[in-house]
Amino acid sequence: MLRSLARSDQRRASEIYVSGLLRCSGKKSIRRIASESPGGYSDQSLQQFVNQSGWDPAPVRQRLAMAVAARSAPTAWVVDEVAFRKHGRYSAGVERQYVRSHGRLSNCQLGVFVALATEDAAVPVTWRLSIPRSWDADDSRRRKARIPNAERHQPYWRYQIEALDDLSGDWGVPLAPVVLDLRQSTSFAELAHELDDRGLEFLMQVNGTVPIRYHSAKPRLATRSADRRASGFPVEGSLSDLSAALSALPRRTLSWQEPATGLQVRAQFTCAPVHSVLPDGDAWRTSPMPQVLLLEWGLGKHKPRAFWLSNMIDRDLEELVAVTRLRGRTDVDIGAMIDRFGLCDYEGRSFLGWHHHVTLVSLAYAFHLSNPASPIRPPE
Protein backbone atom coordinates (compact mmCIF):
# COMPACT_ATOMS: atom_id res chain seq x y z
CA MET A 1 0.00 0.00 0.00
CA LEU A 2 2.89 2.36 0.79
CA ARG A 3 5.03 1.62 -2.25
CA SER A 4 4.41 5.11 -3.68
CA LEU A 5 6.24 6.81 -0.79
CA ALA A 6 9.58 7.76 -2.29
CA ARG A 7 11.91 7.47 0.72
CA SER A 8 12.55 4.60 3.10
CA ASP A 9 12.23 6.87 6.14
CA GLN A 10 8.73 7.87 4.97
CA ARG A 11 7.71 4.24 4.56
CA ARG A 12 9.06 3.37 8.00
CA ALA A 13 7.25 6.33 9.59
CA SER A 14 4.00 5.38 7.89
CA GLU A 15 4.30 1.78 9.12
CA ILE A 16 4.90 3.02 12.67
CA TYR A 17 1.89 5.32 12.43
CA VAL A 18 -0.44 2.64 11.07
CA SER A 19 0.86 0.17 13.66
CA GLY A 20 0.14 2.72 16.41
CA LEU A 21 -3.39 3.29 15.12
CA LEU A 22 -3.98 -0.46 15.32
CA ARG A 23 -2.45 -1.28 18.71
CA CYS A 24 -2.25 1.85 20.90
CA SER A 25 -4.93 2.19 23.56
CA GLY A 26 -6.79 5.40 24.26
CA LYS A 27 -6.40 8.49 22.11
CA LYS A 28 -4.19 7.86 19.09
CA SER A 29 -2.13 11.06 19.33
CA ILE A 30 1.18 11.31 17.51
CA ARG A 31 2.97 11.63 20.85
CA ARG A 32 1.41 8.42 22.20
CA ILE A 33 2.09 6.50 18.99
CA ALA A 34 5.74 7.60 19.06
CA SER A 35 6.16 6.81 22.76
CA GLU A 36 4.80 3.28 22.35
CA SER A 37 6.82 2.52 19.23
CA PRO A 38 10.00 0.43 19.50
CA GLY A 39 13.40 1.92 18.87
CA GLY A 40 12.68 5.32 20.42
CA TYR A 41 11.10 6.88 17.31
CA SER A 42 10.71 10.57 18.17
CA ASP A 43 7.37 12.32 18.13
CA GLN A 44 9.05 15.23 16.29
CA SER A 45 9.94 12.91 13.41
CA LEU A 46 6.44 11.48 13.32
CA GLN A 47 4.93 14.98 13.50
CA GLN A 48 7.04 16.05 10.55
CA PHE A 49 6.04 12.98 8.54
CA VAL A 50 2.32 13.47 9.11
CA ASN A 51 2.05 17.26 9.14
CA GLN A 52 4.80 18.62 6.87
CA SER A 53 6.08 15.84 4.63
CA GLY A 54 4.95 16.33 1.04
CA TRP A 55 4.03 12.76 0.11
CA ASP A 56 0.91 12.40 -2.00
CA PRO A 57 -1.89 10.37 -0.37
CA ALA A 58 -3.72 9.74 -3.68
CA PRO A 59 -1.59 6.74 -4.83
CA VAL A 60 -1.96 5.15 -1.38
CA ARG A 61 -5.74 5.59 -1.61
CA GLN A 62 -5.80 4.06 -5.07
CA ARG A 63 -3.87 0.99 -3.96
CA LEU A 64 -6.13 0.71 -0.92
CA ALA A 65 -9.29 0.94 -3.04
CA MET A 66 -8.04 -1.71 -5.46
CA ALA A 67 -7.09 -4.04 -2.59
CA VAL A 68 -10.44 -3.62 -0.82
CA ALA A 69 -12.36 -4.19 -4.06
CA ALA A 70 -10.25 -7.26 -4.91
CA ARG A 71 -11.02 -8.79 -1.50
CA SER A 72 -14.77 -8.28 -1.90
CA ALA A 73 -16.43 -6.53 -4.85
CA PRO A 74 -18.32 -3.49 -3.49
CA THR A 75 -22.10 -3.59 -3.48
CA ALA A 76 -22.24 0.21 -3.29
CA TRP A 77 -20.14 3.34 -3.06
CA VAL A 78 -21.49 5.13 0.01
CA VAL A 79 -20.88 8.89 0.15
CA ASP A 80 -21.05 10.42 3.61
CA GLU A 81 -19.32 12.85 5.96
CA VAL A 82 -17.46 12.97 9.27
CA ALA A 83 -17.38 16.03 11.54
CA PHE A 84 -13.98 16.43 13.20
CA ARG A 85 -14.75 18.55 16.26
CA LYS A 86 -12.13 21.15 17.03
CA HIS A 87 -11.39 23.90 19.53
CA GLY A 88 -10.05 27.14 18.13
CA ARG A 89 -10.02 28.36 14.55
CA TYR A 90 -6.66 27.51 13.00
CA SER A 91 -6.96 23.87 11.93
CA ALA A 92 -7.47 23.64 8.16
CA GLY A 93 -11.11 24.24 7.24
CA VAL A 94 -12.39 24.51 10.81
CA GLU A 95 -15.45 26.69 11.28
CA ARG A 96 -18.70 26.78 13.16
CA GLN A 97 -20.76 25.19 10.41
CA TYR A 98 -23.83 23.11 9.80
CA VAL A 99 -23.22 19.37 9.89
CA ARG A 100 -25.84 17.70 7.70
CA SER A 101 -25.43 14.26 9.21
CA HIS A 102 -25.98 15.65 12.73
CA GLY A 103 -28.59 18.25 11.84
CA ARG A 104 -26.90 20.96 13.92
CA LEU A 105 -24.08 23.49 14.06
CA SER A 106 -20.66 22.43 15.29
CA ASN A 107 -17.18 23.94 15.44
CA CYS A 108 -15.46 21.36 13.29
CA GLN A 109 -13.70 20.30 10.14
CA LEU A 110 -16.06 18.59 7.71
CA GLY A 111 -14.67 15.63 5.83
CA VAL A 112 -16.38 13.96 2.86
CA PHE A 113 -15.57 10.33 2.08
CA VAL A 114 -16.54 7.53 -0.27
CA ALA A 115 -16.63 4.04 1.22
CA LEU A 116 -16.59 0.76 -0.66
CA ALA A 117 -19.43 -1.09 1.06
CA THR A 118 -20.68 -4.65 1.24
CA GLU A 119 -23.07 -6.33 3.67
CA ASP A 120 -20.09 -7.20 5.88
CA ALA A 121 -18.02 -4.01 5.96
CA ALA A 122 -17.49 -0.52 4.55
CA VAL A 123 -14.04 1.03 4.09
CA PRO A 124 -13.59 4.73 3.25
CA VAL A 125 -11.00 4.84 0.48
CA THR A 126 -10.96 8.49 -0.59
CA TRP A 127 -11.53 11.80 1.21
CA ARG A 128 -12.12 15.53 0.71
CA LEU A 129 -11.89 18.33 3.28
CA SER A 130 -14.61 20.96 2.86
CA ILE A 131 -13.30 24.55 2.85
CA PRO A 132 -15.77 27.06 4.38
CA ARG A 133 -16.31 30.33 2.55
CA SER A 134 -14.75 32.28 5.45
CA TRP A 135 -11.37 30.73 4.66
CA ASP A 136 -11.16 32.00 1.08
CA ALA A 137 -10.10 35.54 2.00
CA ASP A 138 -8.30 34.72 5.27
CA ASP A 139 -4.72 34.57 4.02
CA SER A 140 -3.29 34.32 7.54
CA ARG A 141 -5.23 31.20 8.45
CA ARG A 142 -4.69 29.64 5.03
CA ARG A 143 -0.93 30.19 5.33
CA LYS A 144 -0.73 28.72 8.85
CA ALA A 145 -2.79 25.68 7.80
CA ARG A 146 -0.80 25.28 4.55
CA ILE A 147 -3.92 25.19 2.39
CA PRO A 148 -3.02 25.08 -1.33
CA ASN A 149 -4.16 28.06 -3.39
CA ALA A 150 -6.36 25.82 -5.54
CA GLU A 151 -8.36 24.65 -2.53
CA ARG A 152 -11.28 27.08 -2.24
CA HIS A 153 -14.83 27.04 -1.02
CA GLN A 154 -17.29 25.40 -3.40
CA PRO A 155 -20.79 23.98 -3.13
CA TYR A 156 -20.81 20.98 -0.82
CA TRP A 157 -22.03 18.63 -3.54
CA ARG A 158 -18.92 19.42 -5.57
CA TYR A 159 -16.74 17.78 -2.89
CA GLN A 160 -18.92 14.70 -3.15
CA ILE A 161 -18.52 14.59 -6.93
CA GLU A 162 -14.75 15.16 -6.72
CA ALA A 163 -14.38 12.24 -4.32
CA LEU A 164 -16.48 10.03 -6.60
CA ASP A 165 -14.36 11.06 -9.58
CA ASP A 166 -11.37 9.40 -7.92
CA LEU A 167 -13.11 6.04 -8.09
CA SER A 168 -14.93 6.44 -11.38
CA GLY A 169 -11.82 7.64 -13.20
CA ASP A 170 -8.73 5.51 -13.75
CA TRP A 171 -8.40 3.83 -10.37
CA GLY A 172 -9.66 0.50 -11.70
CA VAL A 173 -12.36 0.03 -9.05
CA PRO A 174 -15.47 -1.94 -10.09
CA LEU A 175 -18.48 0.32 -10.56
CA ALA A 176 -21.26 0.13 -7.99
CA PRO A 177 -24.38 2.20 -7.20
CA VAL A 178 -23.68 5.47 -5.42
CA VAL A 179 -25.63 5.86 -2.16
CA LEU A 180 -26.17 9.35 -0.69
CA ASP A 181 -28.21 10.89 2.11
CA LEU A 182 -29.61 14.19 0.77
CA ARG A 183 -32.36 14.76 3.33
CA GLN A 184 -30.60 17.93 4.50
CA SER A 185 -29.64 19.08 1.00
CA THR A 186 -31.31 20.93 -1.87
CA SER A 187 -28.74 19.74 -4.42
CA PHE A 188 -30.33 16.47 -5.46
CA ALA A 189 -30.92 17.75 -9.01
CA GLU A 190 -27.28 18.79 -9.51
CA LEU A 191 -25.98 15.53 -8.10
CA ALA A 192 -28.39 13.41 -10.12
CA HIS A 193 -27.33 15.19 -13.33
CA GLU A 194 -23.60 14.85 -12.58
CA LEU A 195 -23.90 11.17 -11.66
CA ASP A 196 -26.04 10.33 -14.66
CA ASP A 197 -23.62 12.22 -16.91
CA ARG A 198 -20.80 9.99 -15.60
CA GLY A 199 -22.81 6.84 -16.23
CA LEU A 200 -23.09 6.10 -12.50
CA GLU A 201 -26.11 4.47 -10.91
CA PHE A 202 -27.38 6.17 -7.78
CA LEU A 203 -29.80 5.79 -4.91
CA MET A 204 -30.28 8.99 -2.90
CA GLN A 205 -32.45 9.50 0.16
CA VAL A 206 -34.35 12.78 -0.06
CA ASN A 207 -36.83 14.69 2.05
CA GLY A 208 -40.54 15.21 1.43
CA THR A 209 -40.14 18.64 -0.19
CA VAL A 210 -38.58 17.21 -3.36
CA PRO A 211 -40.89 17.83 -6.36
CA ILE A 212 -41.63 14.95 -8.71
CA ARG A 213 -43.86 14.11 -11.66
CA TYR A 214 -45.81 10.92 -11.09
CA HIS A 215 -48.21 9.12 -13.44
CA SER A 216 -50.85 7.10 -11.65
CA ALA A 217 -52.45 4.11 -13.30
CA LYS A 218 -55.45 4.76 -11.05
CA PRO A 219 -56.77 8.24 -11.85
CA ARG A 220 -58.44 8.86 -8.50
CA LEU A 221 -55.06 8.57 -6.77
CA ALA A 222 -53.27 11.00 -9.02
CA THR A 223 -54.03 14.49 -7.73
CA ARG A 224 -56.40 16.70 -5.81
CA SER A 225 -57.60 18.28 -9.03
CA ALA A 226 -61.07 17.00 -10.01
CA ASP A 227 -60.29 17.34 -13.72
CA ARG A 228 -57.09 15.38 -13.46
CA ARG A 229 -58.69 12.77 -11.23
CA ALA A 230 -61.10 12.16 -14.04
CA SER A 231 -58.48 12.07 -16.78
CA GLY A 232 -55.61 10.21 -15.09
CA PHE A 233 -53.03 12.81 -16.19
CA PRO A 234 -49.57 12.69 -14.63
CA VAL A 235 -49.29 15.07 -11.68
CA GLU A 236 -46.57 17.18 -10.14
CA GLY A 237 -46.02 17.95 -6.50
CA SER A 238 -43.78 17.36 -3.53
CA LEU A 239 -43.32 13.87 -2.20
CA SER A 240 -45.22 14.84 0.93
CA ASP A 241 -48.11 16.29 -1.11
CA LEU A 242 -48.40 13.08 -3.12
CA SER A 243 -47.89 10.73 -0.18
CA ALA A 244 -51.59 9.83 -0.02
CA ALA A 245 -51.59 8.69 -3.63
CA LEU A 246 -48.30 6.88 -3.24
CA SER A 247 -49.44 5.18 -0.03
CA ALA A 248 -52.23 3.46 -1.96
CA LEU A 249 -49.72 1.53 -4.08
CA PRO A 250 -49.21 -2.17 -3.26
CA ARG A 251 -46.56 -2.68 -0.59
CA ARG A 252 -44.19 -5.52 0.17
CA THR A 253 -42.95 -6.39 3.65
CA LEU A 254 -39.21 -7.09 3.86
CA SER A 255 -36.91 -7.87 6.77
CA TRP A 256 -33.20 -7.41 7.41
CA GLN A 257 -30.66 -7.41 10.22
CA GLU A 258 -29.56 -4.01 11.50
CA PRO A 259 -25.72 -3.83 11.46
CA ALA A 260 -25.58 -1.67 14.59
CA THR A 261 -27.76 -3.89 16.81
CA GLY A 262 -27.97 -7.26 15.09
CA LEU A 263 -31.77 -7.15 15.49
CA GLN A 264 -34.20 -8.25 12.81
CA VAL A 265 -36.20 -5.31 11.48
CA ARG A 266 -39.24 -5.30 9.21
CA ALA A 267 -40.74 -2.54 7.08
CA GLN A 268 -42.96 -2.09 4.04
CA PHE A 269 -41.79 -0.83 0.65
CA THR A 270 -43.06 0.03 -2.79
CA CYS A 271 -41.67 1.54 -6.00
CA ALA A 272 -43.16 4.01 -8.46
CA PRO A 273 -41.81 5.35 -11.78
CA VAL A 274 -41.29 9.13 -11.56
CA HIS A 275 -39.47 12.08 -13.10
CA SER A 276 -37.79 14.81 -11.10
CA VAL A 277 -39.15 18.34 -11.50
CA LEU A 278 -36.25 20.77 -11.81
CA PRO A 279 -36.04 24.56 -11.41
CA ASP A 280 -35.50 26.36 -14.71
CA GLY A 281 -35.11 30.08 -14.05
CA ASP A 282 -38.46 31.30 -12.75
CA ALA A 283 -40.25 28.19 -14.01
CA TRP A 284 -40.02 24.43 -13.57
CA ARG A 285 -39.32 21.69 -16.06
CA THR A 286 -39.60 17.93 -15.94
CA SER A 287 -36.31 16.08 -16.12
CA PRO A 288 -36.07 13.75 -19.14
CA MET A 289 -34.22 11.27 -16.94
CA PRO A 290 -36.55 8.39 -15.91
CA GLN A 291 -36.24 7.52 -12.25
CA VAL A 292 -37.81 5.23 -9.71
CA LEU A 293 -39.07 6.31 -6.31
CA LEU A 294 -38.60 3.86 -3.44
CA LEU A 295 -40.82 4.45 -0.41
CA GLU A 296 -40.53 2.95 3.07
CA TRP A 297 -43.21 2.69 5.76
CA GLY A 298 -43.09 1.45 9.31
CA LEU A 299 -45.45 -1.50 9.79
CA GLY A 300 -49.02 -0.28 10.20
CA LYS A 301 -48.13 3.35 9.42
CA HIS A 302 -50.02 5.51 6.93
CA LYS A 303 -47.30 7.99 6.01
CA PRO A 304 -43.98 7.00 4.41
CA ARG A 305 -40.96 7.48 6.66
CA ALA A 306 -38.32 7.48 3.92
CA PHE A 307 -38.09 8.45 0.22
CA TRP A 308 -35.31 7.30 -2.13
CA LEU A 309 -34.80 8.43 -5.74
CA SER A 310 -32.81 6.26 -8.15
CA ASN A 311 -31.94 5.92 -11.80
CA MET A 312 -31.83 2.12 -11.40
CA ILE A 313 -35.19 1.68 -13.08
CA ASP A 314 -34.58 -1.96 -14.06
CA ARG A 315 -33.82 -3.31 -10.55
CA ASP A 316 -36.25 -5.25 -8.43
CA LEU A 317 -37.52 -3.99 -5.11
CA GLU A 318 -35.42 -6.31 -2.93
CA GLU A 319 -32.18 -5.23 -4.59
CA LEU A 320 -32.96 -1.53 -4.15
CA VAL A 321 -33.81 -2.03 -0.48
CA ALA A 322 -30.62 -4.03 0.10
CA VAL A 323 -28.55 -1.18 -1.31
CA THR A 324 -30.23 1.39 0.97
CA ARG A 325 -29.24 -0.68 4.03
CA LEU A 326 -25.55 -0.15 3.29
CA ARG A 327 -25.69 3.35 4.77
CA GLY A 328 -26.30 1.70 8.14
CA ARG A 329 -23.35 -0.61 7.52
CA THR A 330 -21.15 2.41 6.82
CA ASP A 331 -22.28 4.17 10.01
CA VAL A 332 -21.10 1.16 12.04
CA ASP A 333 -17.66 1.10 10.42
CA ILE A 334 -17.14 4.85 10.72
CA GLY A 335 -18.11 4.59 14.38
CA ALA A 336 -15.48 1.89 14.87
CA MET A 337 -12.86 4.01 13.11
CA ILE A 338 -13.64 6.91 15.44
CA ASP A 339 -13.80 4.86 18.65
CA ARG A 340 -10.96 2.38 18.12
CA PHE A 341 -8.70 3.56 15.29
CA GLY A 342 -8.24 7.28 15.99
CA LEU A 343 -10.09 8.76 13.02
CA CYS A 344 -10.95 11.97 14.88
CA ASP A 345 -7.79 12.07 17.06
CA TYR A 346 -5.63 14.11 14.68
CA GLU A 347 -4.34 17.20 16.50
CA GLY A 348 -2.38 18.86 13.69
CA ARG A 349 -3.55 21.91 11.78
CA SER A 350 -2.23 21.45 8.26
CA PHE A 351 -4.41 20.62 5.27
CA LEU A 352 -2.05 17.94 3.96
CA GLY A 353 -1.57 16.53 7.46
CA TRP A 354 -5.33 15.96 7.74
CA HIS A 355 -5.31 14.11 4.42
CA HIS A 356 -2.31 12.02 5.51
CA HIS A 357 -4.02 11.08 8.77
CA VAL A 358 -7.40 10.02 7.33
CA THR A 359 -5.66 8.02 4.59
CA LEU A 360 -3.56 6.08 7.08
CA VAL A 361 -6.58 5.48 9.35
CA SER A 362 -8.44 4.03 6.36
CA LEU A 363 -5.43 1.82 5.66
CA ALA A 364 -5.27 0.69 9.30
CA TYR A 365 -8.97 -0.16 9.33
CA ALA A 366 -8.76 -2.12 6.08
CA PHE A 367 -5.83 -4.07 7.53
CA HIS A 368 -7.87 -4.81 10.65
CA LEU A 369 -10.80 -6.11 8.58
CA SER A 370 -8.50 -8.34 6.54
CA ASN A 371 -6.66 -9.65 9.63
CA PRO A 372 -9.12 -9.41 12.56
CA ALA A 373 -7.32 -12.00 14.69
CA SER A 374 -3.78 -11.13 13.67
CA PRO A 375 -1.52 -9.64 16.37
CA ILE A 376 0.08 -6.41 15.25
CA ARG A 377 3.86 -6.61 15.25
CA PRO A 378 5.29 -3.07 15.31
CA PRO A 379 8.09 -2.31 12.84
CA GLU A 380 11.58 -2.57 14.31
HELIX and SHEET records of a PDB file:
HELIX    1   1 SER A    8  ARG A   23  1                                  16    
HELIX    2   2 ILE A   30  SER A   35  1                                   6    
HELIX    3   3 PRO A   38  GLY A   40  5                                   3    
HELIX    4   4 ASP A   43  GLN A   47  1                                   5    
HELIX    5   5 GLN A   48  GLN A   52  3                                   5    
HELIX    6   6 PRO A   57  ARG A   71  1                                  15    
HELIX    7   7 ARG A  133  TRP A  135  5                                   3    
HELIX    8   8 ASP A  139  LYS A  144  1                                   6    
HELIX    9   9 TYR A  156  SER A  168  1                                  13    
HELIX   10  10 PHE A  188  ASP A  197  1                                  10    
HELIX   11  11 PRO A  219  LEU A  221  5                                   3    
HELIX   12  12 ALA A  226  SER A  231  1                                   6    
HELIX   13  13 SER A  243  SER A  247  1                                   5    
HELIX   14  14 LEU A  317  THR A  324  1                                   8    
HELIX   15  15 LEU A  326  ARG A  340  1                                  15    
HELIX   16  16 PHE A  351  SER A  370  1                                  20    
SHEET    1   A10 GLU A  95  VAL A  99  0                                        
SHEET    2   A10 ARG A 104  ALA A 117 -1                                        
SHEET    3   A10 ALA A  76  ARG A  85 -1                                        
SHEET    4   A10 VAL A 178  ASP A 181  1                                        
SHEET    5   A10 PHE A 202  VAL A 206  1                                        
SHEET    6   A10 ALA A 306  SER A 310 -1                                        
SHEET    7   A10 ALA A 283  TRP A 297 -1                                        
SHEET    8   A10 GLN A 264  ASP A 280 -1                                        
SHEET    9   A10 PRO A 211  TYR A 214 -1                                        
SHEET   10   A10 VAL A 235  SER A 238 -1                                        
SHEET    1   B 9 GLU A  95  VAL A  99  0                                        
SHEET    2   B 9 ARG A 104  ALA A 117 -1                                        
SHEET    3   B 9 ALA A  76  ARG A  85 -1                                        
SHEET    4   B 9 VAL A 178  ASP A 181  1                                        
SHEET    5   B 9 PHE A 202  VAL A 206  1                                        
SHEET    6   B 9 ALA A 306  SER A 310 -1                                        
SHEET    7   B 9 ALA A 283  TRP A 297 -1                                        
SHEET    8   B 9 GLN A 264  ASP A 280 -1                                        
SHEET    9   B 9 ARG A 252  GLN A 257 -1                                        
SHEET    1   C 3 GLU A  95  VAL A  99  0                                        
SHEET    2   C 3 ARG A 104  ALA A 117 -1                                        
SHEET    3   C 3 ALA A 122  LEU A 129 -1                                        
END                                                                             
